[in-house]
Amino acid sequence: MRQPAAETVDGDPRILVTGGCGFIGAALIRYLLAQTRACVLNFDALTYAAMPAALNGAAANPRYAFEQGDVADGRHVRDIIARFRPTWICHLAAETHVDRSIDRPADFVHSNVTGTCTMLAAALTYWREQGSRERAHFRFLHVSTDEVFGSVAGEGCVDETSPYAPNSPYAASKASADHFVRAYHQTYGLPALISNGTNTFGPYQFPEKLIPRAILTALAGKPIPVYGDGCQVRDWLHVDDHARALYRILAGGRPGESYAIGSANRWRNRDLVREICHQLDALQPRRDGHSHAAQIAFVDDRPGHDQRYAVDAGKLRRELDWRPANSGTAGLRDTVAWYARPDTAWRDACRARYAGERLGWADMAGCGDGP
């Protein structure tokens, strides 16, 4: 690991970001390097969904360093914490795709549960060894999801007081991790926090997720799959807004608290895909003159598919003065335009790891492999 140069003034944080080559992690690092004077260490396993290109140019910044490793490797985690000596740890490293969790739940236990417990144990040891001033400033932020609360009934919203009701292996693994984070704060006093963010979109997202998959599939002239009747509702948050929220929580959040992150930018899946097609019609019209919406294909629904997500981010607004800036229709338009660029290098890199096939649809009898 190349240590970031100690060029920050006294008091500027040293931030360990796990999963920093992931979609949200990379956006957070871009924000930290551009908008703060923090030193950043990116600890990432470089799994299939990693997007190192999202951090092009970061390596030249003297306040940035990268180390490859698995958050479930306790020896490696303890070593990097001891060498880097972080002020804050922002733990984003996780498996996140619901469909993959249906196929291989044990992978999600390893990364999301064992990995989080390993990070917590190492952070606790490190925190206990610090002086009183360093202990007072230390923070451990676990980045989680609103999916731990399950499907939201009617027209309501979830917030930090909502009961947990995970319905997928992915959501269950994140709920378990959340509970361990809370337990480490309550039992050992570790100054830990939790964020529960809603569906996030923007550039550099791996194309197994709905928005990039819909865009790239449409541009390839292939059927655009929409699960079930497409009436599932999601709250869509731009990745840059999500990154700003995480920094606000690290810098000003209260240890022991959780913070829900949402934008109230809610779409039915079918309407979102149609809007994407409408925007593509203007950017790259089909040669036959038809709308890209003609490619929409309703397919069998995902097992255990939650019907509605909706987040009340009032606590984040009131306590930390955060509001989304990019999560409306304009943010979606910019995102569609980004994916529609003729960036063949990025597309080819993704295609080598994911060919657009449907996941989470394996023989369910073979999906009960234990950890």
Long-range contacts (C-beta under 8 A, 24 or more apart in sequence): 1-41, 1-65, 1-66, 1-67, 1-80, 1-83, 1-84, 2-65, 2-66, 3-65, 3-83, 3-84, 4-39, 4-40, 4-41, 4-62, 4-63, 4-64, 4-65, 5-39, 5-62, 5-63, 6-39, 7-62, 7-63, 8-37, 8-38, 8-39, 8-63, 9-37, 12-36, 12-37, 12-38, 12-39, 13-38, 13-39, 13-86, 13-87, 13-88, 13-137, 13-250, 14-38, 14-39, 14-40, 14-41, 14-84, 14-85, 14-86, 14-87, 14-88, 15-39, 15-40, 15-41, 15-86, 15-87, 15-88, 15-89, 15-90, 15-250, 16-41, 16-43, 16-80, 16-81, 16-84, 16-86, 16-88, 16-89, 16-90, 17-41, 17-42, 17-43, 17-90, 17-92, 18-43, 18-44, 18-71, 18-89, 18-90, 18-91, 18-92, 18-93, 18-119, 19-43, 19-44, 19-71, 19-91, 19-92, 19-93, 19-94, 20-44, 20-55, 20-66, 20-92, 21-46, 21-50, 21-51, 21-52, 21-54, 21-55, 22-49, 22-50, 22-51, 22-92, 22-93, 22-94, 22-96, 23-49, 23-51, 23-54, 23-200, 23-202, 23-204, 23-205, 23-206, 23-239, 24-92, 24-143, 24-197, 24-200, 24-239, 24-242, 24-243, 24-246, 25-90, 25-92, 25-93, 26-51, 26-54, 26-55, 26-204, 27-54, 27-202, 27-204, 27-239, 27-240, 27-242, 27-243, 28-90, 28-92, 28-242, 28-243, 28-246, 28-247, 29-55, 29-58, 29-64, 30-54, 30-55, 30-58, 30-243, 31-240, 31-243, 31-244, 31-247, 32-247, 33-58, 33-61, 33-63, 33-64, 35-247, 36-247, 37-63, 38-63, 39-63, 39-64, 40-64, 40-65, 41-65, 41-66, 41-67, 41-80, 41-84, 41-86, 42-66, 42-67, 43-67, 43-68, 43-69, 43-71, 43-77, 43-80, 43-93, 44-68, 44-69, 44-93, 45-69, 45-70, 45-71, 45-93, 47-95, 48-206, 48-353, 48-354, 49-96, 49-97, 49-206, 49-208, 49-353, 51-204, 51-206, 53-204, 53-345, 53-346, 53-349, 54-203, 54-204, 70-115, 71-111, 71-115, 71-116, 71-118, 71-119, 72-110, 72-111, 72-114, 72-115, 72-118, 73-118, 74-118, 74-121, 74-122, 77-118, 77-119, 77-122, 78-122, 78-125, 78-126, 81-122, 81-123, 81-126, 82-126, 86-126, 86-138, 87-134, 87-137, 87-138, 87-139, 88-138, 88-139, 88-140, 88-141, 88-250, 89-119, 89-123, 89-139, 89-140, 89-141, 90-141, 90-143, 90-246, 90-250, 91-116, 91-119, 91-140, 91-141, 91-142, 91-143, 92-143, 94-143, 94-174, 94-177, 95-170, 95-173, 96-145, 96-170, 97-170, 97-208, 97-209, 97-359, 98-147, 98-168, 98-169, 98-170, 98-171, 98-302, 98-360, 99-208, 99-302, 99-358, 99-359, 99-360, 99-361, 100-170, 100-208, 100-359, 100-360, 101-168, 101-169, 101-170, 101-173, 101-360, 102-168, 102-169, 102-302, 102-303, 102-304, 102-359, 102-360, 102-361, 102-362, 102-367, 103-359, 103-360, 103-361, 103-362, 103-367, 104-367, 104-369, 105-169, 105-173, 105-367, 105-368, 105-369, 106-369, 106-370, 106-371, 108-169, 108-170, 108-173, 109-173, 109-371, 110-371, 111-173, 112-170, 112-173, 112-174, 112-176, 112-177, 113-173, 113-176, 113-177, 113-180, 114-371, 116-142, 116-177, 116-180, 116-181, 117-177, 117-180, 120-180, 120-181, 120-184, 120-190, 120-192, 123-190, 123-192, 124-184, 124-188, 124-190, 127-190, 127-191, 135-191, 138-191, 139-191, 139-192, 139-193, 139-250, 139-253, 139-255, 140-181, 140-184, 140-190, 140-191, 140-192, 140-193, 141-192, 141-193, 141-194, 141-195, 141-246, 141-249, 141-250, 141-253, 142-177, 142-178, 142-181, 142-192, 142-193, 142-194, 142-195, 143-195, 143-197, 143-246, 144-174, 144-177, 144-178, 144-194, 144-195, 144-196, 144-197, 145-171, 145-174, 145-196, 145-197, 145-198, 146-196, 146-197, 146-198, 146-235, 146-260, 146-262, 146-309, 146-311, 147-171, 147-174, 147-306, 147-309, 148-174, 148-175, 148-178, 148-196, 149-196, 150-306, 151-306, 151-307, 151-308, 151-309, 152-308, 152-309, 152-310, 153-308, 155-310, 156-310, 157-262, 157-310, 157-311, 157-312, 158-196, 158-260, 158-309, 158-310, 158-311, 158-312, 159-260, 159-311, 159-312, 159-314, 159-315, 160-196, 160-257, 160-258, 160-259, 160-260, 160-315, 167-304, 167-306, 168-304, 168-306, 178-258, 182-256, 185-255, 185-256, 186-256, 191-255, 191-256, 192-255, 192-256, 193-249, 193-250, 193-253, 193-254, 193-255, 193-256, 193-257, 193-258, 193-259, 194-257, 194-258, 194-259, 195-245, 195-246, 195-249, 195-258, 195-259, 195-260, 195-261, 196-258, 196-259, 196-260, 196-261, 196-311, 197-237, 197-242, 197-245, 197-260, 197-261, 197-262, 198-234, 198-235, 198-236, 198-237, 198-261, 198-262, 198-263, 198-309, 198-311, 199-234, 199-235, 199-236, 199-237, 199-309, 200-236, 200-237, 200-238, 200-239, 200-242, 201-236, 201-237, 201-238, 201-239, 201-331, 201-332, 201-335, 202-238, 202-239, 202-240, 202-326, 202-331, 202-335, 202-338, 203-239, 203-335, 203-338, 203-339, 204-346, 205-239, 206-350, 206-354, 207-350, 207-354, 207-356, 208-354, 208-359, 210-269, 210-272, 210-273, 211-272, 211-276, 211-332, 211-335, 211-339, 212-339, 213-356, 214-272, 214-273, 214-276, 214-277, 215-276, 215-280, 215-336, 215-339, 215-340, 216-339, 216-347, 216-356, 217-295, 217-356, 218-276, 218-277, 218-280, 218-292, 218-295, 219-280, 219-284, 219-340, 220-356, 221-286, 221-295, 222-295, 222-356, 223-295, 223-296, 223-297, 224-273, 224-277, 224-292, 224-295, 224-296, 224-297, 225-297, 225-299, 225-358, 226-269, 226-270, 226-273, 226-296, 226-297, 226-298, 226-299, 227-269, 227-298, 227-299, 227-300, 227-301, 227-302, 227-305, 228-298, 228-300, 228-301, 228-302, 228-305, 229-270, 229-298, 230-268, 230-269, 230-270, 230-271, 230-273, 230-298, 231-268, 231-269, 231-270, 231-307, 232-268, 232-269, 232-305, 232-306, 232-307, 232-308, 233-266, 233-267, 233-268, 233-269, 233-307, 233-308, 233-309, 233-310, 234-266, 234-267, 234-269, 234-272, 234-309, 235-262, 235-263, 235-264, 235-265, 235-266, 235-309, 235-310, 235-311, 236-263, 236-265, 236-266, 236-267, 236-272, 236-327, 236-332, 237-261, 237-262, 237-263, 237-265, 237-324, 237-327, 238-263, 238-324, 238-325, 238-326, 238-327, 238-331, 238-335, 240-325, 240-326, 241-324, 241-325, 241-326, 241-327, 244-322, 244-325, 245-316, 245-320, 245-322, 248-316, 248-320, 248-321, 248-322, 249-316, 249-320, 252-319, 252-320, 253-319, 253-320, 254-319, 259-315, 259-316, 259-319, 259-320, 260-311, 260-312, 260-313, 260-315, 260-316, 261-311, 261-313, 261-316, 262-310, 262-311, 262-312, 262-313, 263-311, 263-313, 263-324, 263-327, 263-328, 264-310, 264-311, 264-313, 265-324, 265-327, 265-328, 265-331, 266-310, 270-296, 272-332, 275-329, 275-332, 276-332, 276-336, 279-332, 279-333, 279-336, 279-337, 280-336, 280-340, 283-336, 283-337, 283-340, 284-340, 299-358, 300-361, 302-360, 302-361, 303-360, 303-364
